[in-house]
């Protein structure tokens, strides 16, 4: 199965840049932290079929203010909903939100952060 985080982070980097919001999209919190960024993390999911995967991903949007973090999370949320298609050679069939946006300030830095969760159904690749 493809690396769902790599596929989705690549898609979001390009989609955010095209939307005029070129923020870093990462799988780990960068050090040093940029003022605004998005983290995508696989937190579970299951194989959907013999040839497809259904990973559950958490999306976290950090920014300088609560309002900016909320806006960034909503933009990412919309882009995730629009992900069906082929990305980096991987077919993505659908995305389904499984946890809506929530206020989740960073425990370490206190930086404003919003998070939500989605499942992404994607096709595997031939080995």
N, C-alpha and C positions, 0 to 999 in steps of 0.2 A: 504494500500500500504506500502511496506517496506520503511524504512528510507534510501533513496538513498545515502545520505552523509555517513552514517555508512557503507553501503555495499561497496561503492567505496573507502573510506579511508582504510578499512580493506584490500581490494584487493591490493591497491597501496602500503601499508606498506610491504606486503609479496612480491609483484612483484619487488619493488625497492630493497629490501634486497636480493632477488634471483639474481638481476642484479648487485650486488656488491655495491649498493648505499643505505645503510640503514639509510635514513633520516626520521625525524619525519613527519608524514602525519596527519594533524589536521583539525578540523572544525573552530577553533578560533586561532588567533595569540597568541602564548604562551608568558608568562611573567615569567622569562626572555626569550628573543628570542634566539633560537639556531642559530649558524652561517648559517646553511642551513636547510630549511624546505619547505614543500608543504602544502598549505591550499586548502581545497575543500569546496565550499559554494553553496548551492542551491539558485538560483536566479529566479526561476520560473519553467515553464513547465506546461504540461497539462496531464490529464488522456488520455491515448492513446485509450484504450477500457475499457469495464466494468471490465476486469481483469488485465489490465496493465497500467503502468504509464510511462510518458516520461518527466522526470525532466530535466531542463536545469541547468547545473553546471558550475561554474567558477573555474578554477584551477590557483593558483598563486604559483610560485616557487621563493623563496628568496635564495640568496647566497652572498658570499663576493665580487664577481666581476661580472660585466655584462656578461662576457663570461661564467662563471660558472652558473649563473642564467639561461642564454639561453640554455646551455647544459642540465641542470636539467629539464627545461620546455619541451625541445624536447624529453627527455627520458619519462617523464610523458605522453606527447602527444602520443608517440608510444604505451605505456602501456595501455592508455585509448582506443586506437583503437583496441587493442588485448583483450579487456575485455569480449566479448561474451562468455557465459558459465554459470556455476552455481557457485555462490560465497556466502558463508554463508547461503546456502539453498535457495538463490534467483536466479532465472533464468534471465540472462541478454541477450536479443536478439541481440541488436546492439548498437553501439555508432556512433554518427555523429558529426563531428566538425561543430560548427556554428559561431565560431570566432577564427581566427588564432592567433598565438603568437604575442604579442605586448609588447614593452618595457614600463614598468610601475613602475618606481622607487617608493619606499614606501614614502608616504607623510610625515609621522611622523619621521622616522629614516633616510631617504635617502638611505636605503639599496637597492642594485640592485634587481629588481624583473621583471619577465616576467609573462604574464597571457594569457590564452586562454579559450574558452568556448566550451562545448559539450553538446549534448542531449544524454541521455542514455535511451533506451527502456527496461523496466524490468517488470516482471510478479509480480502481487500481491500475497499475502499469504492468506490462509484461516484463518478467525478470530476464 
